[in-house]
Amino acid sequence: MNASKPPSSTTNTSNANPIFDLLMSPLHQSTLIIFGRLGLFEHILSKGSAGVSIQDIATQAKWSIRAASAMLISLETSDILCLSSSGTTEERRYKLTPNAEQLLNPNIPGNIIPFLELFWNCTPQQLLEKASADREQENFMLETGDGGAPSKLFIDAMQGQSSHAAIVLAPLLDAQHLSKLTHFVDVGGGSGTLCLEICKHSPNMMGSIYELQGVCPMAESYILNEQMTDRVKTIAGNMFEDEFYPAADCYGFGNVLHDWSDDTNYALLSKAFASLPRTGGKVVIMEMLLAEDSDGAPSGKAAAGLNILMVVNEDGRQYKASELEYMLKEVGFHEVDVVSSPLTPYSAVVATKAGSSEKLSSGLYFT
């Protein structure tokens, strides 16, 4: 009887960590979203430097000790929480990291808490269904308010998504491109965070948030909260249907173009070019940009992830800077520049109108 040979051994030198980290990342994301929805970050902040214990979180959220411990550990590994005191598991206390204190405090401008709500129902099954569906299907996120306007949930979420980027990029835009301009119109501006921050840093700039009638009252509440009613107004309109945008020497598209198809975006940018009344007018596009093919490096995780979210929720995609430059030049703009900061995954693409336009935009300046 012949003895069977033992299986030959193999040496596997591959690194499984990146795949397992990616596989587990939705669980860390879920913890972040749950803490935001239940107000637990605000609860932790209320405890000051002393922080919270596992028992404290379990009691506040009505969870088991096991669940509270697992979620706190998750947020610690994600650099959301850090230890305020060590010891045994029962003795450990957690507080927000300095970075998280700024971005997850609902009382601080630029916080992202409202944006977390958009991820509540974002599941692998939903992504698969959207990836296989007809692109002409109804966009559920943009048609949940009165009269087809975006809902307050959506507007607040976009404020949470974009406000930190606007705070960071606005002073750079003013210093490099906008200091000589006088009227910024935030096209499809939602809460108007880009317009508000630019006007704060550009003392000569007046601002208008150009939105659907149903959105204007929401934008006006943000204007009032920022105490900018003397310099920023709302203008009701439809960026798709109106022949021209309201009169201005600068148009902004903050987190707008990634929602729509290339053909639609060509039309929006063409309208911006035609609406600018003089040479030297500008357009500002704020988006998370994908890496260029020539970079030799992958896109940032935030931009790549948002690109997937567009498949789930919208009709568009994230762009490379070179793609936006090509589109802008195709419709007549020139002198395209990219303004970025290491503090945000967002960048601003700025372009200038060359030549003069025979058409002047309709709309209202301040009176």
N, C-alpha and C positions, 0 to 999 in steps of 0.2 A: 504494500500500500504506500503510495507516494504522499508525502506530507505536502500540504498546500504551502505555497510561498507567502510569506507575510507581505502585505502591501508595501510598495516602495514609498519611502518618506519623501516629501517635497518641502522645499523651503519657500515660503511666501513672504516676500519682503515688501509687499504693498502696504500702504498706510490707510487703514479703514477709518481713521478719525474724522476726516472731512465729510465723508458720507454719513456717518452716524451723527455728527454735529448738525448737518443739514436735515436729516430725518427727524431729529428731536427738536429742531428750532420752532415748529408750529406749537409745540407744547409750552415753550418759553413765551412765545407770542400770546398764547391763550392766557397765561398767567398775568401778563402785562395788561391785557384788555380787561380781564376780570377785576383786577385791582383798580383800574381806572373807572370802570362802570359802577363799582360798589363804593367809590369814594375812599378807598383804603389808603391811597397816597396822601390825601388830605388828612386822614386820621393819623398817619405816621408823622406828618409834618407838625401836627398839633402837639406831639409829645416832645418836640424840640430835640436837643442833643442827647437826651436820655434814650430816645428810640423806643421801640416796641419789642415785647417778647412774643414768642410763639403762642403762648396762652392768650395774650392780649388780642392778637389777630384772630385766633380761633373763636374767642368770645365775641369780638366785634362782628365777624362775618358769619357766626353760627356754623363753624366748620369743626371737623375733628382735629385733634392735635397733629395727627399724621398728615392730613391735607395741608394744614397751615404751615407745618414744617417744610413740606416738599415745595410749596410755592415760594416761601421765603428763600430757600436755598436756590431755587431757580432764578429769582431776581438778583440774588447775590452773584451768581455766576455770570449774569448778563450785565453786571456793573450798574444795576439800578439801585441796589441796596449795598450797604457795607455794615460792618459790625461797629456798634457804639460801645459794646462791652462783650468780652468773650467769657469762656467758662464752659460748663456743661451745656447740653442741649437746652435744658430748662432755663439756664442762666443767661444764655446769649440774647442780646438785644440788637435790633437792626434800625438803621436810619437811612435816609436817602443819600446817595452820593451827591457831591456839589453840583455835578452836571444835571442829575435827575431832579434836584431841587428847583432848577430853573425851568426845565422842560415839562415836568409833571406836576407842577404847582398850579392849580386852576385859577389862582389869583394873580398870576404873573403874566404880563403880555408875552406872547410868543410860545405859550404852552401848547402841547400837542394833544391834550386830553380829549377834545371833541373829535379829533381825527380817529381815535381808537375805535369809535362806534362803527365806522365803515367796515371793520374787519370782523364784526360779530358773526355774520353769516357767510363769510368767505371760506368755503370748504373745497377739498379736492374734487368732490362730486360736482359742485357748482362750476369749477374751472373746466372740468371735462365737458360738461354740458354746453358751456358757453363757447369753448374751442370748436365744438362740432356744429354749432347752430348757425343759422342764416344770419348774416351781419345786419340784415334789415329789421331784425326783431326789435320790439319795444325796449327802450332804455329805461329800466325801472327806476334808476336813481334820479334821473333828471325830470321825471314826470309824476312826482308824488305830491306836489304842492298845488295850490289853487291856480286854475287857468293854465296848467302845463308848466308852471314855474317850478324850479327846484324847491324841495322842502326845506324847512328850517334846519332839520337834522343835517341835510347835505351842506347847506351854507355854513353852519357852525363847524362841520367837519373840515370843510375846505379852509376855514379860518385857522383851525388847529394845525392843518397840514402846512400852510403857507406862511403863517405870520412870523415864525422865527426866521425863515429865509428872507422875508421882506425887511425885517429889522436889521439883519446882517448886511444885505446887499444894497439897501437904499443909500447909505452914506457913500459907498463906493461908486454907485451910479451917479450921484450928485457931483462928486469930485471929478469923475472922469468924463461925463457925458451930458449931464442935464442942467448944469448951473445956469445956462443962458436961456433956458426955455421957460415958458410962462403958464402953460395949461396942459395938465396931464389927464387924459381920459382913460380910465381903467375899463377896457372892453370886456363885457361879461364878467365884471369884477367881483361878483358875489358880495362878500362882506366889505370889500374895498381895502383889504389890508395892504396891498402893494401901493395903491394910491395914497393912503393915509401915511405910510412910512416915508414915501418919497416927498410928500409935502412937508412933513416934519423936518426933513433935512435940506429941503430946497426952499429957502425963505421967500423967493420970488414966484413960487409955483402955486397956482390954484389947481384944484382937482375936481374931477367929476367921475362918479361911479355910474357907468352906463349899463343898465340892466333891465330885465323884464319888469313890468309894472308890479307884479307880485313879489319881486325880490327887493324893490326899493325900500319899503318900510324896514326890512331886516338890515339893509345897509345903513339906513339912517340911524338905527339904534347903535351901530358900531361907531358912526361918526360922532354921535352925541357922547358916547362913552369915552371917546378920545378927545373930547372938547375941541373939535375941529369944525364946528358948524359954520364958522366965518370963512373958511377956506375950501371946504369940500362939500359938494352937493351931489344929489342923485339926478340922473336923467333917465326917464323911462324910454325904452326902445327895444328893438330886436336886431341884434347884430347880423342876423341872416337875412332879414326881410327889408330893413331900411336901406335906402339907396346909398346914403353916406353915413359915416359916423358923426357925432357932434363935433363942432369946430374945435380944433386944438392944434398945438404944434408937437405933441407927443402922444402916441397911443401905446398902451400897455396890454399885454396878454399874459396874465399870471396864472399858470396851471390851466390854460384854456386849450391850446392847440393839441395837447396829447389826448384830448377827448374825442377828436374828430378825424375823419379820413384825410388823406393828402389832398384830394380834390377840394374838399371843404376848406381846408387851411389855405390853399392857394387863393380861393375866393375871399377869405377873410383878410389875408395880407394884401391882396390887390385892392380891396376896398380901403384899407388903411392908407395905402400909397395914394390912391385917388382923393382921399379925404384930406390929406395934409395940404394946407393952402400955400406953402412956400418952400423954397429950397432950404435945407438945413433942418427940417422937421425930422423927428426920429420915431422909431418903434422899438419897444422893449419887450422881449419874450423871456419870461421866467419859467424854466423847466429843469427837471433832473435830466442831465444829458448822458447818453450812452457813450462808451469809449469809442474812439476812432479805430478803424482797422489798422492804421499805421502805428497805434500806440504800443502794440505788442503786449498789452495787459488787458485783463477782463474789465468789464464795466463794474462800477461800484454796486454793492449789494442792494442799496436803497433804490437806485435807478433801475436795476434789473428786476427787482421785485415789483416796483411800480409799473413796469412794462407788462408784467403778468396781470396785475390788477386791472389794467386797461382791457385785457382780454375778457376778464370776468365782468366788468361793470360798464365799459364804454365801447366806442367804435374805433378808437385810435391806438396810438403807440407812443413810446418815448423816442426822441430823435437824437441823432448825433449832431454836434455843432455844425459839421460840414453839410449835413442835410438841410438844416435850417438856413445856412448861408446860401446854399444853392437856390432854395425856394425864394428867399428874400431878393436875391439878385435877379431871379427870373421875373419878378414882378416890378423891378425897377430900382430897388434900394442898392446902396453901395456902402463902403466903409464899415463892414461888419466886424464887430468886436465881441469878445466873450469876457464877461466879468464874473469871477469866481472867488470863493473863500473856502479855506479848509474847515470853517465852522459849520458849513451846511452842504448837503448833497446837491443843492440847487445852484444853478448858474443863471446869469442873465445874458441873453444875446441881444446886442444893440446894433441897429442899422440906421443909416441916414438917407434921407431922400435926396437924390441927385436931380438937378433940373427943376423946372417949375411945372405945376399942374394947371391945366386950363379949367379944371373943375374945383370948385370950393365946396367944402362940407357945409351941410346945414346943421343947425343946432344952436345952442345958447352958450355964450360966455356969461360970466357973472355980471349981474346988473345991480 
